[in-house]
Structure formats: structure tokens, C-alpha cells
Amino acid sequence: MMIMSSTLLLMTSIFTQLSHPLTMGVIIIMATMMTLIFMIMTLQTSWLSYIMFMVFLGALLILFIYVSSLAPNEQFTKLNPLVTILPLMLISMTTMTPPSLDQKITYQTINFSKKLYSSMLSLTTLTLIIFLLFTLIVTVYITKFKQGPLRLI
């Protein structure tokens, strides 16, 4: 898990140095995949992470369409070598932490996920699901394809 956290930290630090929307989108999708894998490993239920990934991926695709329709064609620029060396040094420093700390965090996360879906909170969870479904239906009903904000591609 420490390697996954370090890789996620590396992708985040590289993301801050990028300027092209396409590479930024790829880094965000890769970071989301790493977060999904991390959630599956720590939580006992994996359906929550899949749903969160699908919602996040849909939002990223919409954001990518907006950026690609508004931004001009840009050339890819090379990263400064110093920018790639510093995150690697940071990762090597973070992997040297004691493993007992990592196990303690995992145990706390599992306890949190058990409390989140307890029988006491089932009404709240069901209300949230119904509200999100209602919001999705209203949004689809309100949106008109011919009057959308995007130009035709």
C-alpha cells in the first residue's frame, strides 16, 4: 500500500507541472484508478469505489470535452528533469516509514466503512440514493441537446 501511495504522490506532483489538457486528463484518470484500487484493498465492499469511479470518470469526460472545444491545439512540452527527480526523491523518503503505521491506518479505515453502512444509517443512505437519482432525472430532463453549450464537433 505504501508503494501505491507513493505512486499517487508522484502522479500528483507531476500533474502540477503539466500544461497540456490531454496529459492532465490522463494523469487524473490514472490517479483515480490508483485511488480505486486503494479503496478496494482497504474497504470490505468494492461497489462504492466502482460507483465513485464511474461518477468521477463521467465528470472528467465532460470536463475534457469542454477543455478540448475551447483550447487551441497545443504542442506537448518536455518536463524539466529536475521536476521528475524531486518527486522520485520524495517517494523514496515516504517508502521508508514503518509498516505498523500503514496497518493501523488500514484498520481504522475498515472500522469507518463498517460504521458508514450500519443499520442506524440505512435511512440516511437510502435518502441520499433517492435524492441523487431524482437529481439525475431532473438534470437529463432539463438539458436540451440542441441548445447545449458545446459546439458541434
N, CA, C and O of each residue as an XYZ file, in Angstrom:
612
protein
N       0.815     -1.193      0.000
C       0.000      0.000      0.000
C       0.857      1.256      0.000
O       0.462      2.293     -0.534
N       2.032      1.151      0.603
C       2.922      2.304      0.633
C       3.419      2.631     -0.774
O       3.621      3.799     -1.106
N       3.615      1.607     -1.596
C       4.054      1.848     -2.975
C       2.951      2.547     -3.756
O       3.226      3.442     -4.556
N       1.702      2.143     -3.528
C       0.591      2.793     -4.221
C       0.453      4.244     -3.784
O       0.197      5.120     -4.610
N       0.620      4.501     -2.506
C       0.551      5.878     -2.016
C       1.676      6.718     -2.597
O       1.479      7.884     -2.937
N       2.845      6.127     -2.708
C       3.979      6.848     -3.278
C       3.766      7.131     -4.760
O       4.111      8.210     -5.242
N       3.201      6.168     -5.483
C       2.912      6.381     -6.902
C       1.864      7.467     -7.082
O       1.967      8.292     -7.990
N       0.866      7.466     -6.227
C      -0.159      8.511     -6.281
C       0.441      9.878     -5.985
O       0.067     10.871     -6.608
N       1.351      9.929     -5.054
C       2.045     11.174     -4.738
C       2.899     11.642     -5.913
O       2.971     12.839     -6.193
N       3.541     10.709     -6.596
C       4.346     11.047     -7.773
C       3.470     11.611     -8.888
O       3.820     12.616     -9.506
N       2.334     10.969     -9.145
C       1.445     11.463    -10.198
C       0.907     12.850     -9.863
O       0.759     13.688    -10.752
N       0.617     13.093     -8.609
C       0.129     14.406     -8.198
C       1.194     15.474     -8.379
O       0.896     16.586     -8.816
N       2.420     15.145     -8.046
C       3.484     16.137     -8.196
C       3.818     16.389     -9.660
O       4.180     17.510    -10.017
N       3.708     15.393    -10.506
C       3.928     15.606    -11.939
C       2.772     16.406    -12.530
O       2.976     17.225    -13.426
N       1.561     16.171    -12.031
C       0.387     16.879    -12.542
C       0.522     18.394    -12.393
O       0.053     19.148    -13.246
N       1.153     18.831    -11.328
C       1.289     20.271    -11.103
C       2.209     20.934    -12.117
O       2.168     22.154    -12.278
N       3.036     20.158    -12.803
C       3.980     20.724    -13.756
C       3.505     20.626    -15.203
O       4.185     21.126    -16.099
N       2.375     20.009    -15.453
C       1.883     19.819    -16.814
C       1.076     21.029    -17.269
O       0.497     21.755    -16.461
N       1.054     21.225    -18.591
C       0.277     22.338    -19.134
C      -0.711     21.894    -20.202
O      -1.646     22.636    -20.505
N      -0.541     20.724    -20.777
C      -1.428     20.261    -21.838
C      -2.641     19.549    -21.235
O      -2.483     18.703    -20.354
N      -3.850     19.881    -21.701
C      -5.063     19.290    -21.109
C      -5.149     17.774    -21.279
O      -5.685     17.086    -20.410
N      -4.630     17.250    -22.380
C      -4.712     15.814    -22.613
C      -3.874     15.032    -21.603
O      -4.340     14.039    -21.045
N      -2.655     15.472    -21.369
C      -1.812     14.775    -20.395
C      -2.336     14.958    -18.974
O      -2.210     14.059    -18.142
N      -2.916     16.107    -18.701
C      -3.517     16.314    -17.379
C      -4.681     15.342    -17.162
O      -4.828     14.776    -16.078
N      -5.496     15.155    -18.184
C      -6.609     14.216    -18.081
C      -6.150     12.790    -17.876
O      -6.748     12.046    -17.098
N      -5.082     12.400    -18.574
C      -4.555     11.044    -18.421
C      -4.017     10.832    -17.008
O      -4.240      9.780    -16.408
N      -3.314     11.825    -16.480
C      -2.779     11.711    -15.121
C      -3.916     11.631    -14.101
O      -3.833     10.864    -13.142
N      -4.968     12.411    -14.299
C      -6.106     12.373    -13.370
C      -6.795     11.011    -13.421
O      -7.169     10.468    -12.382
N      -6.963     10.458    -14.616
C      -7.595      9.143    -14.735
C      -6.726      8.069    -14.081
O      -7.244      7.181    -13.404
N      -5.416      8.143    -14.279
C      -4.522      7.169    -13.644
C      -4.552      7.300    -12.124
O      -4.539      6.296    -11.413
N      -4.593      8.531    -11.628
C      -4.671      8.738    -10.179
C      -6.002      8.223     -9.632
O      -6.056      7.694     -8.521
N      -7.059      8.376    -10.401
C      -8.357      7.861     -9.981
C      -8.345      6.338     -9.928
O      -8.908      5.738     -9.013
N      -7.702      5.719    -10.911
C      -7.586      4.260    -10.897
C      -6.797      3.785     -9.678
O      -7.158      2.792     -9.046
N      -5.725      4.494     -9.352
C      -4.937      4.122     -8.174
C      -5.766      4.284     -6.894
O      -5.688      3.452     -5.990
N      -6.547      5.341     -6.824
C      -7.403      5.551     -5.659
C      -8.470      4.462     -5.574
O      -8.795      3.994     -4.484
N      -9.013      4.061     -6.723
C      -9.998      2.982     -6.760
C      -9.389      1.686     -6.238
O     -10.009      0.996     -5.429
N      -8.206      1.354     -6.682
C      -7.546      0.129     -6.218
C      -7.260      0.216     -4.722
O      -7.421     -0.763     -3.993
N      -6.841      1.381     -4.277
C      -6.573      1.579     -2.854
C      -7.844      1.405     -2.028
O      -7.808      0.806     -0.953
N      -8.965      1.922     -2.523
C     -10.234      1.778     -1.805
C     -10.696      0.330     -1.774
O     -11.218     -0.132     -0.759
N     -10.509     -0.390     -2.877
C     -10.907     -1.797     -2.915
C     -10.085     -2.608     -1.923
O     -10.603     -3.523     -1.282
N      -8.810     -2.276     -1.798
C      -7.953     -3.014     -0.870
C      -8.279     -2.712      0.592
O      -8.127     -3.586      1.445
N      -8.719     -1.502      0.891
C      -8.957     -1.148      2.291
C     -10.394     -1.388      2.742
O     -10.617     -1.799      3.880
N     -11.367     -1.141      1.877
C     -12.765     -1.334      2.262
C     -13.184     -2.770      2.012
O     -12.613     -3.450      1.160
N     -14.160     -3.222      2.739
C     -14.640     -4.587      2.544
C     -15.648     -4.670      1.402
O     -15.857     -5.750      0.850
N     -16.264     -3.575      1.045
C     -17.194     -3.558     -0.078
C     -16.566     -2.781     -1.215
O     -16.050     -1.682     -1.016
N     -16.610     -3.349     -2.404
C     -15.967     -2.682     -3.531
C     -16.954     -1.923     -4.412
O     -16.530     -1.170     -5.289
N     -18.235     -2.096     -4.207
C     -19.197     -1.437     -5.081
C     -19.159      0.075     -4.929
O     -19.401      0.796     -5.898
N     -18.863      0.568     -3.737
C     -18.796      2.008     -3.520
C     -17.678      2.630     -4.349
O     -17.857      3.699     -4.934
N     -16.545      1.974     -4.400
C     -15.427      2.511     -5.172
C     -15.724      2.475     -6.667
O     -15.318      3.384     -7.391
N     -16.419      1.449     -7.146
C     -16.781      1.396     -8.563
C     -17.744      2.519     -8.930
O     -17.589      3.157     -9.972
N     -18.726      2.759     -8.090
C     -19.688      3.824     -8.369
C     -19.001      5.186     -8.347
O     -19.254      6.028     -9.208
N     -18.141      5.395     -7.369
C     -17.419      6.670     -7.306
C     -16.530      6.856     -8.530
O     -16.410      7.967     -9.047
N     -15.914      5.787     -8.989
C     -15.066      5.880    -10.174
C     -15.886      6.224    -11.409
O     -15.463      7.054    -12.213
N     -17.041      5.609    -11.574
C     -17.874      5.890    -12.743
C     -18.366      7.337    -12.740
O     -18.380      7.987    -13.785
N     -18.763      7.840    -11.590
C     -19.206      9.230    -11.495
C     -18.044     10.175    -11.793
O     -18.204     11.148    -12.530
N     -16.895      9.893    -11.231
C     -15.722     10.741    -11.438
C     -15.260     10.693    -12.886
O     -14.874     11.720    -13.445
N     -15.294      9.517    -13.499
C     -14.893      9.393    -14.897
C     -15.858     10.139    -15.811
O     -15.428     10.766    -16.780
N     -17.149     10.082    -15.519
C     -18.120     10.836    -16.305
C     -17.892     12.331    -16.205
O     -17.980     13.046    -17.204
N     -17.600     12.807    -15.004
C     -17.310     14.233    -14.828
C     -16.033     14.623    -15.555
O     -15.960     15.709    -16.131
N     -15.035     13.764    -15.538
C     -13.790     14.055    -16.253
C     -13.997     14.098    -17.760
O     -13.399     14.928    -18.445
N     -14.832     13.218    -18.276
C     -15.098     13.235    -19.714
C     -15.818     14.517    -20.124
O     -15.513     15.093    -21.168
N     -16.757     14.957    -19.319
C     -17.433     16.223    -19.610
C     -16.451     17.379    -19.548
O     -16.469     18.256    -20.411
N     -15.602     17.388    -18.542
C     -14.582     18.431    -18.424
C     -13.617     18.396    -19.597
O     -13.219     19.447    -20.099
N     -13.236     17.209    -20.040
C     -12.327     17.084    -21.177
C     -12.971     17.609    -22.456
O     -12.292     18.227    -23.276
N     -14.262     17.373    -22.640
C     -14.951     17.890    -23.827
C     -14.954     19.413    -23.816
O     -14.701     20.035    -24.848
N     -15.234     20.022    -22.673
C     -15.204     21.479    -22.577
C     -13.818     22.030    -22.885
O     -13.681     22.982    -23.654
N     -12.803     21.441    -22.293
C     -11.441     21.946    -22.492
C     -11.001     21.756    -23.933
O     -10.380     22.651    -24.507
N     -11.307     20.618    -24.527
C     -10.870     20.380    -25.904
C     -11.624     21.248    -26.903
O     -11.088     21.561    -27.966
N     -12.845     21.640    -26.590
C     -13.574     22.503    -27.520
C     -13.170     23.969    -27.376
O     -13.339     24.747    -28.315
N     -12.641     24.354    -26.219
C     -12.273     25.751    -26.011
C     -10.791     26.025    -26.228
O     -10.425     27.118    -26.661
N      -9.948     25.069    -25.942
C      -8.500     25.292    -26.019
C      -7.999     25.064    -27.444
O      -8.493     24.177    -28.140
N      -7.030     25.854    -27.877
C      -6.440     25.618    -29.195
C      -5.520     24.398    -29.149
O      -5.192     23.882    -28.080
N      -5.118     23.958    -30.332
C      -4.188     22.831    -30.391
C      -2.826     23.277    -29.894
O      -2.234     24.211    -30.434
N      -2.336     22.613    -28.875
C      -1.044     22.952    -28.294
C      -0.080     21.801    -28.501
O      -0.485     20.640    -28.572
N       1.188     22.128    -28.597
C       2.220     21.105    -28.698
C       2.592     20.636    -27.296
O       2.517     21.396    -26.330
N       2.993     19.380    -27.205
C       3.459     18.852    -25.928
C       4.830     19.431    -25.618
O       5.685     19.526    -26.498
N       5.035     19.815    -24.370
C       6.342     20.313    -23.947
C       6.989     19.282    -23.038
O       6.305     18.554    -22.319
N       8.316     19.230    -23.078
C       9.039     18.276    -22.244
C       9.163     18.832    -20.832
O       9.293     20.039    -20.625
N       9.121     17.918    -19.871
C       9.276     18.314    -18.477
C      10.743     18.553    -18.152
O      11.636     17.930    -18.727
N      10.965     19.445    -17.242
C      12.304     19.697    -16.738
C      12.779     18.457    -15.973
O      12.012     17.916    -15.176
N      14.017     17.987    -16.187
C      14.476     16.788    -15.468
C      14.450     16.951    -13.949
O      14.257     15.975    -13.225
N      14.640     18.157    -13.472
C      14.601     18.389    -12.036
C      13.207     18.121    -11.468
O      13.062     17.683    -10.326
N      12.192     18.392    -12.281
C      10.811     18.181    -11.847
C      10.538     16.696    -11.634
O       9.766     16.340    -10.744
N      11.147     15.829    -12.423
C      10.927     14.394    -12.246
C      11.823     13.792    -11.168
O      11.467     12.769    -10.585
N      12.961     14.391    -10.893
C      13.866     13.853     -9.874
C      13.345     14.146     -8.466
O      13.429     13.288     -7.588
N      12.813     15.336     -8.244
C      12.329     15.694     -6.906
C      11.195     14.790     -6.414
O      11.241     14.350     -5.265
N      10.179     14.493     -7.234
C       9.145     13.564     -6.741
C       9.684     12.164     -6.475
O       9.233     11.498     -5.544
N      10.643     11.708     -7.278
C      11.221     10.389     -7.026
C      11.962     10.358     -5.696
O      11.920      9.357     -4.980
N      12.631     11.439     -5.370
C      13.295     11.515     -4.070
C      12.262     11.523     -2.943
O      12.468     10.906     -1.898
N      11.166     12.218     -3.163
C      10.104     12.263     -2.162
C       9.486     10.882     -1.948
O       9.187     10.497     -0.818
N       9.300     10.146     -3.034
C       8.748      8.796     -2.928
C       9.692      7.882     -2.168
O       9.258      7.094     -1.328
N      10.980      7.985     -2.459
C      11.930      7.129     -1.747
C      11.945      7.446     -0.254
O      12.186      6.559      0.565
N      11.692      8.688      0.100
C      11.639      9.041      1.519
C      10.362      8.518      2.183
O      10.390      8.112      3.345
N       9.245      8.528      1.452
C       7.984      8.071      2.047
C       7.913      6.560      2.182
O       7.185      6.057      3.038
N       8.647      5.826      1.364
C       8.610      4.366      1.478
C       9.418      3.855      2.661
O       9.374      2.663      2.964
N      10.140      4.714      3.323
C      10.949      4.293      4.463
C      10.214      4.423      5.795
O      10.850      4.367      6.848
N       8.909      4.594      5.777
C       8.146      4.685      7.021
C       7.919      3.289      7.592
O       7.942      2.313      6.842
N       7.706      3.171      8.878
C       7.494      1.842      9.471
C       6.168      1.234      9.018
O       5.184      1.958      8.864
N       6.122     -0.080      8.803
C       4.887     -0.710      8.311
C       3.758     -0.734      9.330
O       2.601     -0.887      8.937
N       4.037     -0.591     10.608
C       2.973     -0.627     11.615
C       2.015      0.549     11.458
O       0.823      0.419     11.735
N       2.525      1.686     11.020
C       1.676      2.854     10.795
C       0.695      2.586      9.664
O      -0.467      2.983      9.749
N       1.145      1.920      8.606
C       0.293      1.606      7.465
C      -0.824      0.641      7.871
O      -1.960      0.800      7.426
N      -0.523     -0.342      8.696
C      -1.532     -1.295      9.137
C      -2.555     -0.641     10.052
O      -3.732     -1.001     10.016
N      -2.138      0.297     10.857
C      -3.051      0.994     11.758
C      -4.058      1.820     10.965
O      -5.241      1.845     11.304
N      -3.604      2.489      9.923
C      -4.500      3.285      9.082
C      -5.510      2.384      8.385
O      -6.683      2.747      8.289
N      -5.091      1.218      7.895
C      -5.994      0.292      7.229
C      -7.076     -0.196      8.191
O      -8.242     -0.277      7.806
N      -6.718     -0.518      9.418
C      -7.690     -0.984     10.404
C      -8.708      0.106     10.719
O      -9.894     -0.185     10.874
N      -8.263      1.353     10.817
C      -9.183      2.454     11.086
C     -10.131      2.663      9.913
O     -11.300      2.987     10.122
N      -9.657      2.487      8.690
C     -10.499      2.655      7.512
C     -11.566      1.575      7.448
O     -12.711      1.863      7.101
N     -11.215      0.346      7.774
C     -12.197     -0.740      7.764
C     -13.276     -0.493      8.816
O     -14.455     -0.727      8.551
N     -12.901     -0.032      9.983
C     -13.895      0.283     11.011
C     -14.813      1.404     10.562
O     -16.010      1.371     10.848
N     -14.274      2.404      9.859
C     -15.098      3.501      9.361
C     -16.109      3.001      8.342
O     -17.263      3.430      8.362
N     -15.697      2.096      7.447
C     -16.628      1.597      6.439
C     -17.729      0.756      7.070
O     -18.852      0.743      6.567
N     -17.435      0.059      8.152
C     -18.479     -0.691      8.848
C     -19.487      0.250      9.496
O     -20.687     -0.022      9.480
N     -19.016      1.339     10.056
C     -19.914      2.301     10.689
C     -20.749      3.053      9.658
O     -21.883      3.442      9.935
N     -20.188      3.256      8.472
C     -20.878      4.021      7.439
C     -22.140      3.318      6.963
O     -23.133      3.979      6.661
N     -22.122      1.992      6.889
C     -23.269      1.242      6.384
C     -23.949      0.434      7.484
O     -24.431     -0.672      7.238
N     -23.988      0.970      8.663
C     -24.676      0.287      9.756
C     -26.182      0.445      9.584
O     -26.645      1.244      8.769
N     -26.933     -0.321     10.355
C     -28.394     -0.269     10.238
C     -28.958      1.066     10.707
O     -30.055      1.450     10.299
N     -28.228      1.775     11.554
C     -28.710      3.073     12.031
C     -28.683      4.123     10.920
O     -29.495      5.048     10.921
N     -27.766      3.986      9.988
C     -27.644      4.967      8.914
C     -28.291      4.510      7.613
O     -28.105      5.158      6.583
N     -29.035      3.426      7.631
C     -29.623      2.923      6.395
C     -30.656      3.893      5.821
O     -30.755      4.026      4.602
N     -31.417      4.564      6.665
C     -32.394      5.539      6.177
C     -31.694      6.724      5.519
O     -32.145      7.216      4.485
N     -30.610      7.178      6.106
C     -29.853      8.284      5.525
C     -29.250      7.884      4.181
O     -29.282      8.665      3.230
N     -28.708      6.688      4.099
C     -28.125      6.208      2.848
C     -29.190      6.071      1.774
O     -28.962      6.463      0.630
N     -30.335      5.529      2.113
C     -31.426      5.377      1.154
C     -31.940      6.736      0.686
O     -32.236      6.908     -0.496
N     -32.049      7.693      1.587
C     -32.475      9.045      1.221
C     -31.479      9.686      0.266
O     -31.881     10.345     -0.693
N     -30.210      9.507      0.509
C     -29.183     10.051     -0.373
C     -29.245      9.413     -1.755
O     -29.080     10.107     -2.758
N     -29.477      8.119     -1.825
C     -29.585      7.430     -3.114
C     -30.784      7.944     -3.896
O     -30.673      8.202     -5.094
N     -31.917      8.096     -3.244
C     -33.122      8.592     -3.921
C     -32.926     10.033     -4.379
O     -33.344     10.394     -5.479
N     -32.297     10.857     -3.552
C     -32.039     12.245     -3.933
C     -31.119     12.324     -5.154
O     -31.366     13.120     -6.060
N     -30.072     11.516     -5.186
C     -29.165     11.533     -6.334
C     -29.850     11.042     -7.605
O     -29.595     11.572     -8.687
N     -30.711     10.046     -7.489
C     -31.459      9.568     -8.649
C     -32.412     10.640     -9.155
O     -32.517     10.854    -10.362
N     -33.099     11.308     -8.254
C     -34.005     12.393     -8.635
C     -33.243     13.527     -9.320
O     -33.706     14.067    -10.325
N     -32.080     13.888     -8.782
C     -31.262     14.943     -9.380
C     -30.809     14.559    -10.781
O     -30.802     15.400    -11.680
N     -30.433     13.309    -10.977
C     -30.021     12.838    -12.299
C     -31.165     12.918    -13.294
O     -30.968     13.365    -14.424
N     -32.348     12.497    -12.897
C     -33.506     12.525    -13.797
C     -33.877     13.958    -14.147
O     -34.167     14.245    -15.309
N     -33.878     14.859    -13.184
C     -34.212     16.265    -13.445
C     -33.169     16.907    -14.357
O     -33.526     17.681    -15.245
N     -31.909     16.605    -14.156
C     -30.853     17.176    -14.994
C     -30.984     16.714    -16.437
O     -30.823     17.517    -17.357
N     -31.271     15.453    -16.648
C     -31.450     14.939    -18.006
C     -32.683     15.558    -18.645
O     -32.672     15.850    -19.841
N     -33.737     15.764    -17.882
C     -34.968     16.339    -18.417
C     -34.777     17.809    -18.797
O     -35.315     18.257    -19.809
N     -34.024     18.556    -18.006
C     -33.831     19.986    -18.255
C     -32.911     20.236    -19.447
O     -33.129     21.177    -20.211
N     -31.902     19.417    -19.608
C     -30.891     19.628    -20.644
C     -31.481     19.369    -22.022
O     -32.123     18.345    -22.256
N     -31.253     20.314    -22.929
C     -31.677     20.158    -24.315
C     -30.430     20.065    -25.178
O     -29.517     20.882    -25.058
N     -30.400     19.073    -26.041
C     -29.190     18.801    -26.813
C     -28.878     19.913    -27.813
O     -27.712     20.265    -27.991
N     -29.890     20.470    -28.466
C     -29.641     21.477    -29.500
C     -29.229     22.818    -28.924
O     -28.628     23.626    -29.631
N     -29.533     23.077    -27.663
C     -29.182     24.348    -27.049
C     -28.028     24.206    -26.064
O     -27.865     25.042    -25.176
N     -27.238     23.167    -26.212
C     -26.134     22.918    -25.287
C     -25.008     23.922    -25.454
O     -24.963     24.628    -26.461
N     -24.108     24.002    -24.502
C     -23.026     24.976    -24.538
C     -21.870     24.588    -25.450
O     -21.003     25.419    -25.721
N     -21.834     23.346    -25.930
C     -20.711     22.912    -26.755
C     -21.016     23.099    -28.228
O     -22.160     22.971    -28.665
N     -19.984     23.400    -28.978
C     -20.157     23.481    -30.422
C     -20.170     22.068    -30.993
O     -19.703     21.128    -30.351
N     -20.698     21.926    -32.186
C     -20.734     20.617    -32.821
C     -19.333     20.228    -33.263
O     -18.605     21.032    -33.847
N     -18.972     19.009    -32.983
C     -17.627     18.535    -33.338
C     -17.687     17.764    -34.627
O     -16.662     17.278    -35.105
